[in-house]
Each structure stands twice: as structure tokens, then as C-alpha cells.
């Protein structure tokens, strides 16, 4: 009988491959299971860590709140100590303030003032006594350890005058009340808060929601001088649980996440389309707005190349947009006479130091010069980096014409004011000129008589006597000529001319005119010009008018005072880099309601006054970059002071 054939067997080399084909799916399943197990554990760990970190943060916040409350009380006691040392607190007020502190700070049960004698006789528990001794010996504030028989601690603030110990301010804290006052209710609902001493014994506790579970705990030292109290928190929350039905929840969460992603993608596309439409509208609106502006706009990149101009700028410079955009310096609208100024400003722009505001001149193709005011600001991109410069350009031709017209009007007002001033001193001037003219007449008459006697009597003329008479006549003539030249120079109309002026020379130049008015009213003049004052850059005639106007007002203000008080003092000094000239009178002073309107045009306290003198004076001083103001004179009267920028450093005396 033949044997039946046996079934075919796999080749020995293929068997390992048949087992390997299941390896990848098994690994994927194991990986999925591992992920399913790891995710809830990781979520539990993250939640646990988050709770612990939140507890630490809240504990730190509570610790800061406790420290803040204690520091606030320390500051109140320190202020009280300062008032005691200054002698501004009586015993009654001291006791009242001591009684007030427990009412405003409920954690304090009482505050006492213990003198040095009382401190030596006082009997206290060991912690409080040790803190008191330390404060008394070192002069430093000290907290005591919590009392073993009661949850209290004391704060000792020594009071010393120099090195002499006067006593201590002692505040007693109820630690339970301290927790009640500083720990917020929401924190107390989730945690048990305790104050523990150095032996980890609880001395005070607040547990509104019961004792903690010991899962989430944290402890921080209060770091108070003299005490080892620590703040301990124990959360009433337990460890987080694993999420039930994790697989179903994961599938639902993935599905919801996919749907939310689709919705978010649709909303993003819709918002992007809306934003693009809004951007187009904003660009159209901005273009229309910029085209309607009368202010020129010019944008430049960091290399100074023009990247944008609006129609107003093109109109100012008289050139088309295509001629300007993309153009690098030098620009076609730069005037040849200001080329150096343009180059310097352009170099400053490249260095990142552009001038925020300045005036210059632009040149139009026809040769017309246009004065402009330029405001320069950096252009900042979306990334916060500077991409260039934006300039706003204003055509100030009308303003310049108005300024010229106003300057001409001011000059006319100043000339009128000078003529008005000379009219007021005309009678005094006539008297002043009458004296030298009378003296000249007397000297010349005497000389003629001497010559007549010599002819009739045949006696030789005394040459020395005749020479002296003629010299005296000549001196008087020069005196009269000086007065006339001063008046002529003062009333002469001319253009303002800035020059370096020394204050002493300025006062000396019109001293004769000031003395004319002063002698008329029997006023004495005192000059106190500091030596070595630096010069100022100003128009001499304008400053002389201001000084003469101020001295005339000062002299008139002293007409009704006693003769011995009629003293006019002119002072000059250097203050804060400015040369200040003061005119001080000892008259009736200026009432507050008058002072408010003193510099207003057409306001005057004189029946015959025009009310323009002080207004013109202030305009003249401000024209030179200075200030004019007034203050009461401590000796009675008023002090008018004008200050001008000094030119150079002051000279040595």
C-alpha cells in the first residue's frame, strides 16, 4: 500500500515574515493604548501641577498682603515717632492717635507709649521682653515671637533723640485677626491658612471650609525682624480624578474639533475678504483725504529717496509727482543760497537725528522762493522698525507777510511810544538844557567883558582866566549836545538792528534821560550792575525804550510816597544763563486785579495813558527771545525784571 502525500509545508525562511506582518498593527494598537493611558495621566499631572502653582501664587499674594498691612502699620508708627521727635504732638494728641490705630487696623488690639522709665519697670513675657530689650539697645524696630499663652505678637519701635533712648511705641497684634483682615474670603474658602512658629506649632488659623487635605500645601516665611512666623496654606481640594469614558470623549472631542476648525476656517476666510474690502475702502478714503489736504506730505526712505508726495506738496514746489518720486538728494526744489543748510539737514536725517520742526525755503521752477514750515517724524513699519521719514510741509508765505506787517505796526507803535515818552519829559528837557545854555551865556559874557576892559584900560588879558571861562563854556555846550544827541537817537525811526550789547553801557547810554525824570520828582537813583555780565544780542534802541518806560513808570509810582522812600534801584545779574535787568521802586505797588491785565493792550491805570507802554515793552523783550514779568518788592513797591539770553560765558570780575 502506498503512502498518501503529506500536505505542503512553508519554507523555513518565510515563517518569520508571517509573524512580522502583525507587528506593525500591534505596535500601532499598543501605541494608541499607551496614548490613551498617558493622556489622562498627563492631564492629571498637569492639573495637579497647575493647582500647586496656583496655590503657591495665591500664598505669595496673601504673604504680600500680610506684609503690606504690617508695613502700613509700621509706617504709621514711624510717622508718629517723627512727629514726637519734632515736638508737634501733645500728650493728648498722642493718646488720641494711639487710640485711633486699633480702630482703623482691626488686627491691632492696642498701641502703647512706654517711656524709658516704664520700660525698665515693665514686666512682660519672655518673647515680648526680648524684643523690647533688643529694640532699646540697638535702636531698631523689632517684632516679638508669638506668645505661648495667646496668639499675639508685639511690635516695638524705639524712639531715640540722638543716642538717648526716650521710650518705645508698642503695638500688640492679634494674629487671628491679622489673618481675618488680610486673607480674602475666596482664598479662605479653598484653603486652610495658618501661622506657625519656629517649632511648626500653629499659633493662629483661618479654616472657613474645614481642614486641608494635605495634598496641595505651601509654606512661606514672613521674614519679620525678630520672629520666625511662617504662613502655611493647605488646600481643601483633593487629587484630580481620571476622566471617565475617555475614548468616547476623545472621539467626540476630535469630531467637535474638526467641525470647529472648519467653522474657524470659514470665518477666517470671511474676515479676510471683509478686511481686504475695508482696506481698499480705507486706501481710497486715505488717497482722497491726502489729495484734498492743503498740507504737503512727503515720505522718504532711510536713504533719503522720495517715496511719496501728495498734490499739495507738488503745488508748493511747483513740480509734478513724476519729477519727485524716486528722486534722491539734491532735490530740484532746493534753493542755491540754502544748499549748505539742506545738506546738513539731510546728513542728520541719514544719521537718524532729523530735526522735528524747522523753517526753510523751497524754490519753484520760475525762481520764486516759498517759505515753508516742515514737521519731520519717523515712519514705523508693522514690525516696529523704522522704514523712513514722513514730512508735513506748510506754506507759510501768508504768515510771513502777516509777521512783516505786524513787525511794521510794532515799529510804528514803538516809534509813537518813544515820541510820547519824549513829549512827557519835554518840560524837564527844556529845564535841563536851560542850565548849560545859561552857563554858556555867563561864561561868554564874562570873557567879552574881560576883553572890553583890556581894550579900554590898556591892560593885558589874563589868558589863564580867559581860557578857564572858555573851557567851562565848551563843557556846558558838550553837555547840552549830549542831551540833544540822546533824545535824537532815542526818537529816531530805523529798522531793528541786533548787536552785542553790554548792560552797563546800555544803562549809561540813557542815564541822562532817566536822571531828567528822576530829578523832576526828587527820586534818588541807585545802580547795582554786577561786573563781568556777558553781553546780549539785541536791538539797542528797543532795549533803551523798554528801560526808559520801566524807569518812568517806577518814578511816577513814587510821586505820592515820602521823600525818603523815593529810591529807584536798577539791578543787573546773571541767572540761569540769562542776563536779568530789574527796575525796583518803592511806590504803592500793584493791586491783584490790576496785575491780571497789566500787560494787556489799551489797559492803563493813568487817566491820560494809552495803555500800550507795557504791552510794547513785553513784545520787544519777547522779540529777542526773553521774558518780562513783575513781582512785589519786599521793601514796598514793585520790581519789573526782563531777562535775555546771554551771549557766551560770563567774564571774570
RARAZI-V909237 format. One record per backbone hydrogen bond with DSSP energy under -1.0 kcal/mol. NH is the residue of the N-H (numbers start at 0). CO is the residue of the C=O. Records with the same first field share a line. If there is no record, write none. Layout:
NH=CO, CO
//
This chain:
13=10
17=13
18=14
19=15
20=16
22=19
25=21
26=22
27=23
28=24
29=25
30=26
31=27
32=28
33=29
34=30
35=31
36=32
37=33
38=34
40=36
41=37
42=38
43=39
44=40
45=41
46=42
47=43
48=44
49=45
50=46
51=47
52=48
53=49
54=50
55=51
56=52
57=53
58=54
59=55
60=56
61=57
62=58
63=59
64=60
65=61
66=62
67=63
68=64
69=65
70=66
71=67
72=68
73=69
74=70
75=71
76=72
77=73
78=74
79=75
80=76
81=77
82=78
83=79
84=80
85=81
87=82
93=89
94=90
95=91
96=92
97=93
98=94
99=95
100=96
103=99
104=100
107=104
108=171
111=169
113=167
115=165
118=114
119=115
120=116
121=117
128=124
129=125
130=126
131=127
132=128
133=129
134=130
135=131
136=132
137=133
138=134
141=155
142=224
143=153
146=151
151=149
152=172
154=170
155=141
156=168
158=166
160=163
163=160
165=158
166=158
167=113
168=156
169=111
170=154
171=109
172=152
173=106
174=150
177=173
178=174
179=175
180=176
181=177
182=178
187=183
188=184
190=186
191=233
192=205
193=231
194=203
195=229
196=200
199=196
202=194
203=194
205=192
212=234
217=232
219=230
221=228
226=223
229=195
230=219
231=193
232=217
233=191
234=215
235=189
248=244
249=245
250=246
251=247
252=248
253=249
254=250
255=251
256=252
257=253
258=254
259=255
260=256
261=257
262=258
263=259
264=260
265=261
266=262
267=263
268=264
269=265
270=266
271=267
272=268
273=269
274=270
275=271
276=272
277=273
278=274
279=275
280=276
281=277
282=278
283=279
284=280
285=281
286=282
287=283
288=284
289=285
290=286
291=287
295=392
297=390
298=307
299=388
300=304
303=300
305=326
306=298
307=298
309=296
313=309
314=310
315=311
316=312
317=313
318=313
323=320
324=320
325=305
326=323
333=330
337=334
338=335
341=337
342=338
343=339
344=340
345=341
346=342
347=343
348=344
349=345
350=346
351=348
352=347
357=373
359=371
361=369
362=332
363=367
366=363
369=361
371=359
372=393
373=357
374=391
375=355
376=389
378=387
380=384
383=380
386=378
387=378
388=299
389=376
390=297
391=374
392=295
393=372
395=370
399=395
400=396
401=397
402=398
403=399
404=400
405=401
406=402
407=403
408=404
409=405
410=406
411=407
412=408
413=409
414=410
415=411
416=412
417=413
418=414
419=415
420=416
421=417
422=418
423=419
424=420
425=422
428=424
429=425
430=426
431=427
432=428
433=429
434=430
436=432
437=433
438=434
439=435
440=436
441=437
442=438
443=439
444=440
445=441
446=442
447=443
448=444
449=445
450=446
451=447
452=448
453=449
454=450
455=451
456=452
462=460
465=461
466=462
467=463
468=464
469=465
470=466
471=467
472=468
473=469
474=470
475=471
476=472
477=473
478=474
479=475
480=476
481=477
482=478
483=479
484=480
485=481
486=482
487=483
488=484
489=485
490=486
491=487
498=537
500=535
505=501
506=502
507=503
508=504
513=509
514=510
515=511
516=512
517=513
518=514
519=515
520=516
522=517
523=565
525=567
527=569
529=571
535=500
537=498
542=538
543=539
544=540
545=541
546=542
547=543
548=544
549=545
550=546
551=547
552=548
553=549
554=550
555=551
556=552
558=555
564=561
565=562
566=564
567=523
568=583
569=525
570=581
571=527
572=579
574=577
577=574
578=643
579=572
580=641
581=570
582=639
583=568
584=637
594=590
595=591
599=596
601=610
602=599, 610
615=611
616=612
617=613
618=614
619=615
620=616
621=617
622=618
624=621
625=620
626=642
628=640
630=638
632=636
635=632
638=630
639=582
640=628
641=580
642=626
643=578
645=576
646=534
650=531
//
